[in-house]
Amino acid sequence: MSLLKWALICLVISLVAGALGFSGVARGAGQLSKILFFIFLVIFLVILIMAITAGKLIF
């Protein structure tokens, strides 16, 4: 969950920086937020698939 928390923090930084007119900072934080979110999503899906297959092996 820590990875998702950092992605949300970067998203908030990006939104605040964009509202204040710091377009370079907003763009960088937005890209970092996207990258962290997709890494979180991939890890979540891998763990979900592993849990489903382990459940089938047990039952």
PDB file of N, CA, C, O and CB in Angstrom:
ATOM      1  N   MET A   1       0.812  -1.197   0.000  1.00  0.00           N
ATOM      2  CA  MET A   1       0.000   0.000   0.000  1.00  0.00           C
ATOM      3  C   MET A   1       0.857   1.263   0.000  1.00  0.00           C
ATOM      4  O   MET A   1       0.384   2.347  -0.341  1.00  0.00           O
ATOM      5  CB  MET A   1      -0.924  -0.003   1.195  1.00  0.00           C
ATOM      6  N   SER A   2       2.094   1.112   0.378  1.00  0.00           N
ATOM      7  CA  SER A   2       2.982   2.261   0.421  1.00  0.00           C
ATOM      8  C   SER A   2       3.190   2.845  -0.977  1.00  0.00           C
ATOM      9  O   SER A   2       3.270   4.062  -1.139  1.00  0.00           O
ATOM     10  CB  SER A   2       4.326   1.870   1.039  1.00  0.00           C
ATOM     11  N   LEU A   3       3.275   1.989  -1.971  1.00  0.00           N
ATOM     12  CA  LEU A   3       3.479   2.450  -3.346  1.00  0.00           C
ATOM     13  C   LEU A   3       2.282   3.256  -3.831  1.00  0.00           C
ATOM     14  O   LEU A   3       2.445   4.271  -4.508  1.00  0.00           O
ATOM     15  CB  LEU A   3       3.727   1.259  -4.283  1.00  0.00           C
ATOM     16  N   LEU A   4       1.098   2.814  -3.490  1.00  0.00           N
ATOM     17  CA  LEU A   4      -0.108   3.545  -3.863  1.00  0.00           C
ATOM     18  C   LEU A   4      -0.171   4.889  -3.143  1.00  0.00           C
ATOM     19  O   LEU A   4      -0.613   5.885  -3.716  1.00  0.00           O
ATOM     20  CB  LEU A   4      -1.358   2.715  -3.547  1.00  0.00           C
ATOM     21  N   LYS A   5       0.272   4.913  -1.888  1.00  0.00           N
ATOM     22  CA  LYS A   5       0.288   6.161  -1.123  1.00  0.00           C
ATOM     23  C   LYS A   5       1.221   7.168  -1.777  1.00  0.00           C
ATOM     24  O   LYS A   5       0.876   8.345  -1.882  1.00  0.00           O
ATOM     25  CB  LYS A   5       0.717   5.903   0.335  1.00  0.00           C
ATOM     26  N   TRP A   6       2.394   6.732  -2.217  1.00  0.00           N
ATOM     27  CA  TRP A   6       3.336   7.639  -2.877  1.00  0.00           C
ATOM     28  C   TRP A   6       2.793   8.125  -4.215  1.00  0.00           C
ATOM     29  O   TRP A   6       3.034   9.269  -4.600  1.00  0.00           O
ATOM     30  CB  TRP A   6       4.684   6.948  -3.082  1.00  0.00           C
ATOM     31  N   ALA A   7       2.071   7.277  -4.920  1.00  0.00           N
ATOM     32  CA  ALA A   7       1.469   7.695  -6.182  1.00  0.00           C
ATOM     33  C   ALA A   7       0.426   8.780  -5.945  1.00  0.00           C
ATOM     34  O   ALA A   7       0.339   9.740  -6.711  1.00  0.00           O
ATOM     35  CB  ALA A   7       0.835   6.496  -6.901  1.00  0.00           C
ATOM     36  N   LEU A   8      -0.361   8.631  -4.892  1.00  0.00           N
ATOM     37  CA  LEU A   8      -1.367   9.644  -4.574  1.00  0.00           C
ATOM     38  C   LEU A   8      -0.716  10.951  -4.116  1.00  0.00           C
ATOM     39  O   LEU A   8      -1.209  12.031  -4.442  1.00  0.00           O
ATOM     40  CB  LEU A   8      -2.319   9.124  -3.490  1.00  0.00           C
ATOM     41  N   ILE A   9       0.384  10.865  -3.365  1.00  0.00           N
ATOM     42  CA  ILE A   9       1.102  12.065  -2.944  1.00  0.00           C
ATOM     43  C   ILE A   9       1.645  12.802  -4.161  1.00  0.00           C
ATOM     44  O   ILE A   9       1.538  14.026  -4.235  1.00  0.00           O
ATOM     45  CB  ILE A   9       2.247  11.707  -1.975  1.00  0.00           C
ATOM     46  N   CYS A  10       2.222  12.089  -5.107  1.00  0.00           N
ATOM     47  CA  CYS A  10       2.735  12.719  -6.329  1.00  0.00           C
ATOM     48  C   CYS A  10       1.608  13.334  -7.139  1.00  0.00           C
ATOM     49  O   CYS A  10       1.790  14.384  -7.755  1.00  0.00           O
ATOM     50  CB  CYS A  10       3.495  11.701  -7.183  1.00  0.00           C
ATOM     51  N   LEU A  11       0.453  12.696  -7.144  1.00  0.00           N
ATOM     52  CA  LEU A  11      -0.698  13.252  -7.847  1.00  0.00           C
ATOM     53  C   LEU A  11      -1.135  14.572  -7.226  1.00  0.00           C
ATOM     54  O   LEU A  11      -1.430  15.530  -7.942  1.00  0.00           O
ATOM     55  CB  LEU A  11      -1.856  12.259  -7.838  1.00  0.00           C
ATOM     56  N   VAL A  12      -1.179  14.627  -5.896  1.00  0.00           N
ATOM     57  CA  VAL A  12      -1.560  15.863  -5.212  1.00  0.00           C
ATOM     58  C   VAL A  12      -0.529  16.961  -5.485  1.00  0.00           C
ATOM     59  O   VAL A  12      -0.901  18.106  -5.742  1.00  0.00           O
ATOM     60  CB  VAL A  12      -1.700  15.622  -3.689  1.00  0.00           C
ATOM     61  N   ILE A  13       0.755  16.622  -5.432  1.00  0.00           N
ATOM     62  CA  ILE A  13       1.802  17.597  -5.729  1.00  0.00           C
ATOM     63  C   ILE A  13       1.647  18.113  -7.153  1.00  0.00           C
ATOM     64  O   ILE A  13       1.806  19.307  -7.408  1.00  0.00           O
ATOM     65  CB  ILE A  13       3.199  16.975  -5.531  1.00  0.00           C
ATOM     66  N   SER A  14       1.340  17.219  -8.072  1.00  0.00           N
ATOM     67  CA  SER A  14       1.154  17.610  -9.461  1.00  0.00           C
ATOM     68  C   SER A  14      -0.026  18.565  -9.618  1.00  0.00           C
ATOM     69  O   SER A  14       0.072  19.556 -10.342  1.00  0.00           O
ATOM     70  CB  SER A  14       0.949  16.377 -10.329  1.00  0.00           C
ATOM     71  N   LEU A  15      -1.128  18.278  -8.954  1.00  0.00           N
ATOM     72  CA  LEU A  15      -2.306  19.144  -9.051  1.00  0.00           C
ATOM     73  C   LEU A  15      -2.049  20.520  -8.445  1.00  0.00           C
ATOM     74  O   LEU A  15      -2.452  21.534  -9.016  1.00  0.00           O
ATOM     75  CB  LEU A  15      -3.497  18.490  -8.358  1.00  0.00           C
ATOM     76  N   VAL A  16      -1.380  20.563  -7.290  1.00  0.00           N
ATOM     77  CA  VAL A  16      -1.083  21.843  -6.644  1.00  0.00           C
ATOM     78  C   VAL A  16      -0.102  22.655  -7.487  1.00  0.00           C
ATOM     79  O   VAL A  16      -0.284  23.857  -7.677  1.00  0.00           O
ATOM     80  CB  VAL A  16      -0.511  21.617  -5.230  1.00  0.00           C
ATOM     81  N   ALA A  17       0.936  21.994  -7.990  1.00  0.00           N
ATOM     82  CA  ALA A  17       1.924  22.693  -8.810  1.00  0.00           C
ATOM     83  C   ALA A  17       1.296  23.206 -10.106  1.00  0.00           C
ATOM     84  O   ALA A  17       1.627  24.298 -10.569  1.00  0.00           O
ATOM     85  CB  ALA A  17       3.107  21.766  -9.127  1.00  0.00           C
ATOM     86  N   GLY A  18       0.401  22.429 -10.683  1.00  0.00           N
ATOM     87  CA  GLY A  18      -0.283  22.871 -11.890  1.00  0.00           C
ATOM     88  C   GLY A  18      -1.185  24.066 -11.630  1.00  0.00           C
ATOM     89  O   GLY A  18      -1.274  24.976 -12.455  1.00  0.00           O
ATOM     90  N   ALA A  19      -1.850  24.062 -10.485  1.00  0.00           N
ATOM     91  CA  ALA A  19      -2.724  25.180 -10.141  1.00  0.00           C
ATOM     92  C   ALA A  19      -1.932  26.461  -9.883  1.00  0.00           C
ATOM     93  O   ALA A  19      -2.421  27.561 -10.138  1.00  0.00           O
ATOM     94  CB  ALA A  19      -3.559  24.832  -8.917  1.00  0.00           C
ATOM     95  N   LEU A  20      -0.702  26.312  -9.373  1.00  0.00           N
ATOM     96  CA  LEU A  20       0.129  27.476  -9.076  1.00  0.00           C
ATOM     97  C   LEU A  20       0.956  27.926 -10.272  1.00  0.00           C
ATOM     98  O   LEU A  20       1.625  28.957 -10.204  1.00  0.00           O
ATOM     99  CB  LEU A  20       1.043  27.172  -7.917  1.00  0.00           C
ATOM    100  N   GLY A  21       0.922  27.181 -11.349  1.00  0.00           N
ATOM    101  CA  GLY A  21       1.606  27.600 -12.570  1.00  0.00           C
ATOM    102  C   GLY A  21       2.987  27.016 -12.774  1.00  0.00           C
ATOM    103  O   GLY A  21       3.694  27.422 -13.696  1.00  0.00           O
ATOM    104  N   PHE A  22       3.384  26.084 -11.948  1.00  0.00           N
ATOM    105  CA  PHE A  22       4.683  25.430 -12.114  1.00  0.00           C
ATOM    106  C   PHE A  22       4.504  24.222 -13.030  1.00  0.00           C
ATOM    107  O   PHE A  22       4.373  23.091 -12.561  1.00  0.00           O
ATOM    108  CB  PHE A  22       5.284  25.001 -10.730  1.00  0.00           C
ATOM    109  N   SER A  23       4.501  24.468 -14.324  1.00  0.00           N
ATOM    110  CA  SER A  23       4.151  23.406 -15.265  1.00  0.00           C
ATOM    111  C   SER A  23       5.207  22.303 -15.315  1.00  0.00           C
ATOM    112  O   SER A  23       4.858  21.135 -15.486  1.00  0.00           O
ATOM    113  CB  SER A  23       3.954  23.988 -16.651  1.00  0.00           C
ATOM    114  N   GLY A  24       6.479  22.642 -15.173  1.00  0.00           N
ATOM    115  CA  GLY A  24       7.526  21.616 -15.206  1.00  0.00           C
ATOM    116  C   GLY A  24       7.432  20.663 -14.026  1.00  0.00           C
ATOM    117  O   GLY A  24       7.553  19.449 -14.187  1.00  0.00           O
ATOM    118  N   VAL A  25       7.218  21.215 -12.847  1.00  0.00           N
ATOM    119  CA  VAL A  25       7.080  20.391 -11.644  1.00  0.00           C
ATOM    120  C   VAL A  25       5.817  19.543 -11.742  1.00  0.00           C
ATOM    121  O   VAL A  25       5.821  18.367 -11.376  1.00  0.00           O
ATOM    122  CB  VAL A  25       7.043  21.274 -10.370  1.00  0.00           C
ATOM    123  N   ALA A  26       4.746  20.140 -12.234  1.00  0.00           N
ATOM    124  CA  ALA A  26       3.481  19.414 -12.359  1.00  0.00           C
ATOM    125  C   ALA A  26       3.615  18.247 -13.329  1.00  0.00           C
ATOM    126  O   ALA A  26       3.101  17.157 -13.079  1.00  0.00           O
ATOM    127  CB  ALA A  26       2.363  20.359 -12.822  1.00  0.00           C
ATOM    128  N   ARG A  27       4.313  18.487 -14.441  1.00  0.00           N
ATOM    129  CA  ARG A  27       4.490  17.429 -15.431  1.00  0.00           C
ATOM    130  C   ARG A  27       5.328  16.289 -14.851  1.00  0.00           C
ATOM    131  O   ARG A  27       4.994  15.118 -15.033  1.00  0.00           O
ATOM    132  CB  ARG A  27       5.154  17.987 -16.707  1.00  0.00           C
ATOM    133  N   GLY A  28       6.410  16.626 -14.156  1.00  0.00           N
ATOM    134  CA  GLY A  28       7.271  15.594 -13.567  1.00  0.00           C
ATOM    135  C   GLY A  28       6.566  14.787 -12.501  1.00  0.00           C
ATOM    136  O   GLY A  28       6.678  13.561 -12.471  1.00  0.00           O
ATOM    137  N   ALA A  29       5.838  15.465 -11.621  1.00  0.00           N
ATOM    138  CA  ALA A  29       5.112  14.758 -10.569  1.00  0.00           C
ATOM    139  C   ALA A  29       3.975  13.919 -11.155  1.00  0.00           C
ATOM    140  O   ALA A  29       3.674  12.836 -10.653  1.00  0.00           O
ATOM    141  CB  ALA A  29       4.558  15.755  -9.541  1.00  0.00           C
ATOM    142  N   GLY A  30       3.358  14.416 -12.204  1.00  0.00           N
ATOM    143  CA  GLY A  30       2.291  13.650 -12.855  1.00  0.00           C
ATOM    144  C   GLY A  30       2.817  12.372 -13.491  1.00  0.00           C
ATOM    145  O   GLY A  30       2.194  11.316 -13.383  1.00  0.00           O
ATOM    146  N   GLN A  31       3.964  12.468 -14.154  1.00  0.00           N
ATOM    147  CA  GLN A  31       4.565  11.274 -14.758  1.00  0.00           C
ATOM    148  C   GLN A  31       4.977  10.270 -13.685  1.00  0.00           C
ATOM    149  O   GLN A  31       4.767   9.068 -13.842  1.00  0.00           O
ATOM    150  CB  GLN A  31       5.783  11.659 -15.616  1.00  0.00           C
ATOM    151  N   LEU A  32       5.568  10.767 -12.591  1.00  0.00           N
ATOM    152  CA  LEU A  32       5.964   9.875 -11.502  1.00  0.00           C
ATOM    153  C   LEU A  32       4.746   9.206 -10.891  1.00  0.00           C
ATOM    154  O   LEU A  32       4.795   8.025 -10.544  1.00  0.00           O
ATOM    155  CB  LEU A  32       6.741  10.645 -10.427  1.00  0.00           C
ATOM    156  N   SER A  33       3.664   9.942 -10.756  1.00  0.00           N
ATOM    157  CA  SER A  33       2.433   9.381 -10.220  1.00  0.00           C
ATOM    158  C   SER A  33       1.896   8.263 -11.111  1.00  0.00           C
ATOM    159  O   SER A  33       1.468   7.220 -10.617  1.00  0.00           O
ATOM    160  CB  SER A  33       1.385  10.474 -10.060  1.00  0.00           C
ATOM    161  N   LYS A  34       1.920   8.483 -12.414  1.00  0.00           N
ATOM    162  CA  LYS A  34       1.453   7.446 -13.352  1.00  0.00           C
ATOM    163  C   LYS A  34       2.318   6.199 -13.268  1.00  0.00           C
ATOM    164  O   LYS A  34       1.800   5.083 -13.226  1.00  0.00           O
ATOM    165  CB  LYS A  34       1.453   7.980 -14.791  1.00  0.00           C
ATOM    166  N   ILE A  35       3.629   6.382 -13.243  1.00  0.00           N
ATOM    167  CA  ILE A  35       4.545   5.243 -13.184  1.00  0.00           C
ATOM    168  C   ILE A  35       4.322   4.436 -11.917  1.00  0.00           C
ATOM    169  O   ILE A  35       4.219   3.210 -11.973  1.00  0.00           O
ATOM    170  CB  ILE A  35       5.999   5.716 -13.257  1.00  0.00           C
ATOM    171  N   LEU A  36       4.247   5.115 -10.765  1.00  0.00           N
ATOM    172  CA  LEU A  36       4.052   4.409  -9.501  1.00  0.00           C
ATOM    173  C   LEU A  36       2.713   3.686  -9.464  1.00  0.00           C
ATOM    174  O   LEU A  36       2.619   2.576  -8.938  1.00  0.00           O
ATOM    175  CB  LEU A  36       4.146   5.382  -8.335  1.00  0.00           C
ATOM    176  N   PHE A  37       1.669   4.313 -10.023  1.00  0.00           N
ATOM    177  CA  PHE A  37       0.363   3.661 -10.037  1.00  0.00           C
ATOM    178  C   PHE A  37       0.377   2.392 -10.886  1.00  0.00           C
ATOM    179  O   PHE A  37      -0.184   1.373 -10.484  1.00  0.00           O
ATOM    180  CB  PHE A  37      -0.699   4.622 -10.556  1.00  0.00           C
ATOM    181  N   PHE A  38       1.010   2.447 -12.052  1.00  0.00           N
ATOM    182  CA  PHE A  38       1.031   1.264 -12.911  1.00  0.00           C
ATOM    183  C   PHE A  38       1.907   0.155 -12.320  1.00  0.00           C
ATOM    184  O   PHE A  38       1.606  -1.025 -12.499  1.00  0.00           O
ATOM    185  CB  PHE A  38       1.531   1.637 -14.309  1.00  0.00           C
ATOM    186  N   ILE A  39       2.981   0.517 -11.623  1.00  0.00           N
ATOM    187  CA  ILE A  39       3.775  -0.503 -10.934  1.00  0.00           C
ATOM    188  C   ILE A  39       2.930  -1.168  -9.847  1.00  0.00           C
ATOM    189  O   ILE A  39       2.942  -2.390  -9.699  1.00  0.00           O
ATOM    190  CB  ILE A  39       5.062   0.119 -10.320  1.00  0.00           C
ATOM    191  N   PHE A  40       2.196  -0.346  -9.086  1.00  0.00           N
ATOM    192  CA  PHE A  40       1.299  -0.889  -8.061  1.00  0.00           C
ATOM    193  C   PHE A  40       0.272  -1.821  -8.678  1.00  0.00           C
ATOM    194  O   PHE A  40       0.000  -2.893  -8.138  1.00  0.00           O
ATOM    195  CB  PHE A  40       0.593   0.242  -7.307  1.00  0.00           C
ATOM    196  N   LEU A  41      -0.303  -1.418  -9.811  1.00  0.00           N
ATOM    197  CA  LEU A  41      -1.325  -2.218 -10.468  1.00  0.00           C
ATOM    198  C   LEU A  41      -0.776  -3.564 -10.932  1.00  0.00           C
ATOM    199  O   LEU A  41      -1.439  -4.589 -10.774  1.00  0.00           O
ATOM    200  CB  LEU A  41      -1.904  -1.459 -11.648  1.00  0.00           C
ATOM    201  N   VAL A  42       0.413  -3.572 -11.497  1.00  0.00           N
ATOM    202  CA  VAL A  42       1.028  -4.814 -11.956  1.00  0.00           C
ATOM    203  C   VAL A  42       1.315  -5.735 -10.776  1.00  0.00           C
ATOM    204  O   VAL A  42       1.024  -6.930 -10.839  1.00  0.00           O
ATOM    205  CB  VAL A  42       2.324  -4.521 -12.732  1.00  0.00           C
ATOM    206  N   ILE A  43       1.881  -5.193  -9.701  1.00  0.00           N
ATOM    207  CA  ILE A  43       2.166  -6.018  -8.520  1.00  0.00           C
ATOM    208  C   ILE A  43       0.872  -6.575  -7.936  1.00  0.00           C
ATOM    209  O   ILE A  43       0.825  -7.739  -7.538  1.00  0.00           O
ATOM    210  CB  ILE A  43       2.925  -5.198  -7.451  1.00  0.00           C
ATOM    211  N   PHE A  44      -0.178  -5.756  -7.881  1.00  0.00           N
ATOM    212  CA  PHE A  44      -1.461  -6.207  -7.367  1.00  0.00           C
ATOM    213  C   PHE A  44      -2.014  -7.360  -8.202  1.00  0.00           C
ATOM    214  O   PHE A  44      -2.491  -8.352  -7.651  1.00  0.00           O
ATOM    215  CB  PHE A  44      -2.456  -5.049  -7.340  1.00  0.00           C
ATOM    216  N   LEU A  45      -1.952  -7.234  -9.522  1.00  0.00           N
ATOM    217  CA  LEU A  45      -2.481  -8.287 -10.389  1.00  0.00           C
ATOM    218  C   LEU A  45      -1.684  -9.582 -10.261  1.00  0.00           C
ATOM    219  O   LEU A  45      -2.259 -10.671 -10.270  1.00  0.00           O
ATOM    220  CB  LEU A  45      -2.479  -7.822 -11.840  1.00  0.00           C
ATOM    221  N   VAL A  46      -0.363  -9.466 -10.142  1.00  0.00           N
ATOM    222  CA  VAL A  46       0.464 -10.665  -9.974  1.00  0.00           C
ATOM    223  C   VAL A  46       0.114 -11.368  -8.667  1.00  0.00           C
ATOM    224  O   VAL A  46      -0.038 -12.589  -8.642  1.00  0.00           O
ATOM    225  CB  VAL A  46       1.969 -10.301 -10.001  1.00  0.00           C
ATOM    226  N   ILE A  47      -0.015 -10.614  -7.591  1.00  0.00           N
ATOM    227  CA  ILE A  47      -0.367 -11.217  -6.304  1.00  0.00           C
ATOM    228  C   ILE A  47      -1.774 -11.811  -6.344  1.00  0.00           C
ATOM    229  O   ILE A  47      -2.011 -12.873  -5.768  1.00  0.00           O
ATOM    230  CB  ILE A  47      -0.265 -10.174  -5.180  1.00  0.00           C
ATOM    231  N   LEU A  48      -2.700 -11.142  -7.011  1.00  0.00           N
ATOM    232  CA  LEU A  48      -4.062 -11.655  -7.128  1.00  0.00           C
ATOM    233  C   LEU A  48      -4.085 -12.974  -7.892  1.00  0.00           C
ATOM    234  O   LEU A  48      -4.759 -13.916  -7.475  1.00  0.00           O
ATOM    235  CB  LEU A  48      -4.961 -10.627  -7.823  1.00  0.00           C
ATOM    236  N   ILE A  49      -3.370 -13.053  -8.986  1.00  0.00           N
ATOM    237  CA  ILE A  49      -3.311 -14.289  -9.779  1.00  0.00           C
ATOM    238  C   ILE A  49      -2.666 -15.412  -8.979  1.00  0.00           C
ATOM    239  O   ILE A  49      -3.124 -16.554  -9.015  1.00  0.00           O
ATOM    240  CB  ILE A  49      -2.531 -14.059 -11.089  1.00  0.00           C
ATOM    241  N   MET A  50      -1.603 -15.081  -8.259  1.00  0.00           N
ATOM    242  CA  MET A  50      -0.942 -16.100  -7.429  1.00  0.00           C
ATOM    243  C   MET A  50      -1.870 -16.594  -6.330  1.00  0.00           C
ATOM    244  O   MET A  50      -1.870 -17.785  -6.020  1.00  0.00           O
ATOM    245  CB  MET A  50       0.350 -15.540  -6.812  1.00  0.00           C
ATOM    246  N   ALA A  51      -2.662 -15.708  -5.733  1.00  0.00           N
ATOM    247  CA  ALA A  51      -3.590 -16.107  -4.674  1.00  0.00           C
ATOM    248  C   ALA A  51      -4.704 -16.985  -5.227  1.00  0.00           C
ATOM    249  O   ALA A  51      -5.121 -17.947  -4.582  1.00  0.00           O
ATOM    250  CB  ALA A  51      -4.186 -14.873  -3.989  1.00  0.00           C
ATOM    251  N   ILE A  52      -5.181 -16.656  -6.410  1.00  0.00           N
ATOM    252  CA  ILE A  52      -6.247 -17.466  -7.013  1.00  0.00           C
ATOM    253  C   ILE A  52      -5.733 -18.862  -7.353  1.00  0.00           C
ATOM    254  O   ILE A  52      -6.418 -19.851  -7.093  1.00  0.00           O
ATOM    255  CB  ILE A  52      -6.799 -16.780  -8.281  1.00  0.00           C
ATOM    256  N   THR A  53      -4.543 -18.953  -7.925  1.00  0.00           N
ATOM    257  CA  THR A  53      -4.011 -20.277  -8.261  1.00  0.00           C
ATOM    258  C   THR A  53      -3.644 -21.064  -7.016  1.00  0.00           C
ATOM    259  O   THR A  53      -3.790 -22.287  -7.005  1.00  0.00           O
ATOM    260  CB  THR A  53      -2.791 -20.145  -9.163  1.00  0.00           C
ATOM    261  N   ALA A  54      -3.173 -20.402  -5.966  1.00  0.00           N
ATOM    262  CA  ALA A  54      -2.873 -21.113  -4.724  1.00  0.00           C
ATOM    263  C   ALA A  54      -4.160 -21.620  -4.080  1.00  0.00           C
ATOM    264  O   ALA A  54      -4.173 -22.695  -3.481  1.00  0.00           O
ATOM    265  CB  ALA A  54      -2.107 -20.198  -3.745  1.00  0.00           C
ATOM    266  N   GLY A  55      -5.235 -20.854  -4.199  1.00  0.00           N
ATOM    267  CA  GLY A  55      -6.512 -21.292  -3.659  1.00  0.00           C
ATOM    268  C   GLY A  55      -7.041 -22.507  -4.373  1.00  0.00           C
ATOM    269  O   GLY A  55      -7.651 -23.373  -3.745  1.00  0.00           O
ATOM    270  N   LYS A  56      -6.823 -22.597  -5.685  1.00  0.00           N
ATOM    271  CA  LYS A  56      -7.267 -23.760  -6.447  1.00  0.00           C
ATOM    272  C   LYS A  56      -6.440 -24.986  -6.082  1.00  0.00           C
ATOM    273  O   LYS A  56      -6.956 -26.103  -6.073  1.00  0.00           O
ATOM    274  CB  LYS A  56      -7.175 -23.485  -7.954  1.00  0.00           C
ATOM    275  N   LEU A  57      -5.160 -24.784  -5.780  1.00  0.00           N
ATOM    276  CA  LEU A  57      -4.319 -25.913  -5.415  1.00  0.00           C
ATOM    277  C   LEU A  57      -4.697 -26.448  -4.040  1.00  0.00           C
ATOM    278  O   LEU A  57      -4.616 -27.654  -3.808  1.00  0.00           O
ATOM    279  CB  LEU A  57      -2.847 -25.512  -5.441  1.00  0.00           C
ATOM    280  N   ILE A  58      -5.103 -25.584  -3.135  1.00  0.00           N
ATOM    281  CA  ILE A  58      -5.454 -26.012  -1.791  1.00  0.00           C
ATOM    282  C   ILE A  58      -6.798 -26.714  -1.767  1.00  0.00           C
ATOM    283  O   ILE A  58      -6.955 -27.737  -1.102  1.00  0.00           O
ATOM    284  CB  ILE A  58      -5.471 -24.829  -0.848  1.00  0.00           C
ATOM    285  N   PHE A  59      -7.770 -26.167  -2.490  1.00  0.00           N
ATOM    286  CA  PHE A  59      -9.116 -26.742  -2.482  1.00  0.00           C
ATOM    287  C   PHE A  59      -9.265 -27.579  -3.694  1.00  0.00           C
ATOM    288  O   PHE A  59     -10.322 -28.172  -3.908  1.00  0.00           O
ATOM    289  CB  PHE A  59     -10.210 -25.665  -2.428  1.00  0.00           C
TER     290      PHE A  59
END
